[in-house]
Amino acid sequence: MISVATWNILHRVHAENWGEDSPRHWPDEADRIAAITARLMKRTEQVIALQEVSGDQLNGLIHALPADRVAHALRYPRVPRPRHGTSSLQDPSEHLVLVVNGPAHQVAAEAFDDDPGKGLLAVQTGDTLVVATHVSSGPRRAGQLARLAELTTASTHPVVLLGDFNCDSATVSAALGPGYTLAVLPPDAPPTRPSGAGIAAQTIDHIIVRGGGTSGAQTEDVGSLSDHNLLRADVLLEGEAR
């Protein structure tokens, strides 16, 4: 049994460009970064996937992590650009991150061919392949989900796939095909993406297992820190992937 979580923590430039609420609640981005880092330091999950991590946020996280936890990161080719004015970030680059307890080695790190600001990051930890992802919305999604299926079905080990898929569980399941188990939230669970900036509330962040199952899935309200809530679950892995 391992515990996992995924959270899109909202890049500051994206927040301002899309009119999200976080900048209004957190006018000083350094304060928001410190609050996110402090929240993550209290997490007990063995694996945490993070999306939309700015360079400033990544630097703060790396310096705060204890010696037994390591941050693996993919830096996207695209650097988010403010539509108006300038960014308050010293390092506005954007990253996909996996925070892992104990030793792990990187297996793959790639931006998707059709979107330089989305991609996947895979590490092997013990007998488990862990993959973090951020998938585009719209027509580019199909090819990106196909790439995730290609990578994960090729593994001879159990797989845990975590991230922001920008679509519901039925769409993800249909695209990945048989052999995958999606964590199921209780009926009264809050959505992973609350309503805001003209978007209806929806659950588009997922925890998916190949070669095992999940239990204890829940979303945690993060308030004004991000436009996404944190999703966590326990994963029970089989001896080898199906």
Disulfide bonds with the S-S distance in Angstrom:
none
